[in-house]
């Protein structure tokens, strides 16, 4: 005899999983990207993103339908990432420049590295600047790092960040101010010494 | 507005998170101060650089690994989980409030009851402690089967024995007693009045397994 309760439970479970899957697929790039900027390491970022979604699923029942899912999700993400990044300490992603690169066909080739020291124009190279920013971000305390990432990369307002991080707007303003101050000092050498490009609005 | 104040507001200025009044004052200061202007430019560059970092594509396997872990979770629905959680939570919150209060209350009550009523909380029910100044010394009650020669006798406790006092009789409850010194039953010619002799007699009597012994009141130590 088919147990009606078991059937209903299974259907409920499947529908919950399907709903959750669609939300994961929608937000996974953003959640992964924040994890990558927080940790600076692709493997750790994948672990963090996976853990964040598993945690979100476990408390999915407490998410009130109709409210902003992204804020709810980013709150989980924020709490997890700040705790985990602080716990794991800073383990920057290191790739040896001397290591040979394995091509898709299985062949190995030497890595060719451009000498940037005598080529100021290439300092603007996107990749180089990204690396510079990433290492500067890694120097910030996790709370400042997360506030700056949510503001500048995810584009949230201070009020939204305050909701996500569970703090006041004043605290968000202070964290972003201090985070940017740290970034300015570390990223400045990555920019060429040009001024007068930007005027206050 | 000073440079210090302006520089503290520059990030919020760049993010357009200032009030109109603050915004106007920062703008006014920037127009006059090259140092703060340079800082504003650098802050804007940092923000722009962060916003234009190349997004890293999410690994395609992310959802698969999440799904695998979700499917490995215990299979529970909200309906099943909610009552259990709320009941456990209710018990926990009740216990968290009541248990410490109960422990503290008990720790206060025991010495109070002991001091005020003289009732030993840990002794047999209703047993009263003898007041310290009482004239009745602590006693050892020895109870034997009625058929025995000595059905029951009461002996002073160590304090009384050591001072050479005699055992008092009690027959009011049908107990047979002795009005002689405790050493009167001595058979070995020991000095029955000496503390050692009295203790020896007491120990020999205690070897009779048909007797039961109970200390009443006070401490056995002087």
Interface residues (C-beta under 8 A of the other chain):
Chain A: X9 X12 X13 X17 X20 X21 X24 X25 X28 X29 X31 X32 X33 X36 X37 X42 X45 X46 X49 X50 X53 X54 X57 X58 X61 X126 X127 X129 X130 X133 X134 X148 X149 X151 X152 X153 X155 X157 X158 X173 X176 X177 X180 X181 X183 X184 X187 X188 X191 X195 X197 X198 X200
Chain B: X8 X10 X11 X12 X13 X15 X17 X27 X30 X31 X37 X38 X39 X40 X41 X42 X43 X44 X45 X46 X47 X49 X50 X51 X53 X54 X55 X56 X57 X58 X59 X62 X63 X65 X66 X67 X69 X70 X73 X75 X77 X78 X79 X80 X81 X82
